[in-house]
Amino acid sequence: MMGCYDFCGHYEWTFDWLEQAGGRELLKAYWEEAISRDSQRHARDLIGRKGFDGMTEYWGHTLLEESPDLGFTISRTPQAFRIDMHDCPSKGFLLRNKLEQYSDYCDHCIGWVGPMMRDAGFVIDHEHNHLGQCWWEMHPASEASAPPLAPGAVSGKKDVRLQPNWAPPNVVFDCYDKATSVDDKRRVKPAP
């Protein structure tokens, strides 16, 4: 049986292989069909039926299994479900072991979560720093015109954007505003 961390390296290699074999469209189809609609259909069902409660049930369990040292925080308001990932175990494993076959491993998250949220009636505000840290806010699609919430507004001091290691020099963020697709990405290099 393949261990969790071995899986991360294989997964990352698979993304690169798929993109080389069939281009970006094949890779996006893999994320949506094989992950979002097949292997994570239990998440789709929970979130489609229960909305924020389903998100709490799914990610509360899944993230605790993946990151038992609580390298994450889950927060909620009536308008938003939020995840702050302080130390992603998957990306952390790749960084520690100098594994970088695919150009942006973190893309796969929104590659499968985005279509699931779209189908359940939600949009996503998200940023990741390519260093194993990110944040996600899921909002009802009816609130798609609202700006992202300010740092600390949902998760208080546990907001990853308030941590001293969130934006080291030369980091480039991948940002998504009210998104449901990996194609909605914009890259941002903060001013010094």
C-alpha positions in Angstrom: 0.0 0.0 0.0 1.3 3.5 -0.9 1.7 5.8 2.0 0.1 9.3 2.1 3.4 11.1 1.5 4.5 8.8 -1.3 1.1 9.5 -2.9 1.9 13.3 -2.9 5.0 12.7 -5.0 3.2 10.4 -7.4 0.2 12.7 -7.7 2.5 15.7 -8.5 4.3 13.6 -11.1 1.0 12.5 -12.7 -0.1 16.1 -13.2 3.1 16.8 -15.2 2.7 13.6 -17.2 -0.9 14.4 -18.1 -0.1 17.9 -19.2 2.8 16.7 -21.3 0.7 13.9 -22.8 -2.5 15.8 -23.6 -2.0 19.5 -22.7 -3.6 21.7 -20.1 -7.1 20.7 -21.1 -6.5 17.1 -20.4 -5.1 17.9 -16.9 -8.1 20.1 -16.1 -10.4 17.4 -17.2 -8.5 14.9 -14.9 -9.0 17.3 -11.9 -12.7 17.8 -12.6 -13.6 14.3 -13.7 -11.3 11.9 -11.8 -11.0 13.9 -8.6 -14.0 16.3 -8.3 -16.7 14.0 -9.8 -15.3 10.6 -8.9 -12.9 10.2 -6.0 -14.4 13.2 -4.1 -18.1 12.5 -4.9 -18.7 12.0 -1.2 -17.6 15.7 -0.7 -19.8 16.8 -3.6 -22.8 15.0 -2.0 -22.2 16.5 1.4 -21.6 20.1 0.2 -24.4 19.9 -2.4 -26.9 18.8 0.3 -25.7 20.7 3.4 -23.8 23.7 2.1 -21.5 25.2 4.8 -22.5 22.4 7.2 -21.3 19.9 4.6 -18.0 21.8 4.1 -17.5 21.7 7.9 -18.1 18.0 8.0 -16.0 17.2 5.0 -12.9 19.4 5.6 -13.1 19.1 9.4 -12.6 15.4 9.0 -10.3 15.3 5.9 -7.9 18.0 7.1 -7.6 16.5 10.5 -6.6 13.2 8.9 -4.1 14.9 6.6 -2.7 17.4 9.1 -3.3 16.0 12.6 -0.9 18.6 14.1 -3.6 21.2 13.2 -1.7 23.0 10.6 -5.0 24.5 9.5 -8.0 26.5 10.9 -11.6 26.3 9.8 -13.9 29.3 10.5 -17.4 30.2 9.6 -19.7 33.2 9.4 -23.3 33.2 8.0 -21.8 34.4 4.7 -18.5 32.5 4.5 -16.8 29.2 5.1 -13.0 29.7 5.5 -9.9 27.5 5.6 -6.5 28.9 6.6 -3.8 26.4 5.8 -0.7 27.2 7.8 1.3 24.2 6.9 0.0 22.1 4.0 1.2 18.5 4.6 1.2 17.7 0.8 3.0 20.8 -0.4 5.3 20.7 2.6 6.3 17.1 1.7 7.1 18.2 -1.8 9.2 21.2 -0.7 11.1 19.2 2.0 12.0 16.5 -0.5 12.7 18.9 -3.4 10.1 17.4 -5.6 8.9 19.7 -8.3 7.9 17.8 -11.4 4.8 19.8 -12.1 4.9 23.6 -12.4 2.2 24.4 -9.8 1.1 21.6 -7.6 -1.3 23.9 -5.7 -3.4 24.4 -8.9 -5.0 20.9 -8.4 -6.9 22.1 -5.3 -8.9 24.7 -7.1 -8.9 22.4 -10.2 -11.2 19.9 -8.3 -12.7 22.1 -5.6 -13.8 24.9 -8.0 -16.1 22.8 -10.2 -17.6 21.2 -7.0 -18.3 24.7 -5.5 -19.8 25.9 -8.8 -22.2 23.0 -9.0 -23.2 23.5 -5.3 -23.8 27.2 -5.8 -20.7 28.7 -4.3 -17.7 30.8 -5.4 -14.2 30.9 -4.0 -11.8 33.6 -2.9 -8.4 32.0 -2.5 -4.7 32.8 -2.4 -1.6 30.5 -2.1 2.0 31.5 -1.7 3.6 28.3 -3.1 5.2 27.6 0.3 2.5 25.4 1.8 0.2 28.2 3.0 -3.1 29.3 1.6 -6.5 30.5 2.5 -10.0 29.8 1.1 -13.3 31.5 1.5 -16.4 29.9 0.0 -19.4 32.2 -0.5 -22.8 31.7 -1.9 -22.7 32.5 -5.7 -25.4 35.1 -5.0 -22.7 37.1 -3.2 -20.3 37.0 -6.1 -20.1 40.8 -6.3 -19.0 41.3 -2.7 -15.3 42.0 -2.1 -13.1 39.4 -0.3 -13.3 39.8 3.4 -10.4 41.7 5.2 -7.6 39.8 6.9 -8.8 38.6 10.3 -12.5 39.2 9.6 -13.4 35.5 9.7 -10.6 33.7 11.4 -9.2 36.4 13.6 -5.6 36.0 14.6 -5.5 32.6 12.9 -5.8 34.2 9.5 -2.7 32.9 7.6 -2.3 36.3 6.0 -1.5 37.7 9.4 1.4 35.3 10.0 5.0 36.6 9.7 6.0 34.0 7.1 3.0 34.6 4.8 4.8 36.9 2.4 8.6 36.4 2.3 10.6 38.4 -0.2 10.2 37.4 -3.8 7.0 35.4 -3.2 4.4 35.4 -6.0 0.9 34.7 -5.0 -1.7 32.9 -7.0 -5.1 34.7 -6.4 -8.7 33.8 -7.2 -11.6 36.2 -6.8 -15.1 34.6 -6.7 -13.7 31.8 -8.8 -14.7 28.3 -9.7 -12.0 27.4 -12.2 -8.2 27.1 -12.2 -8.3 29.4 -15.2 -9.5 32.3 -13.0 -6.0 32.7 -11.6 -4.1 35.9 -11.4 -0.5 36.1 -10.3 0.4 38.9 -7.8 3.8 40.0 -6.6 3.3 42.3 -3.6 5.1 45.6 -3.5 8.2 45.5 -1.2 
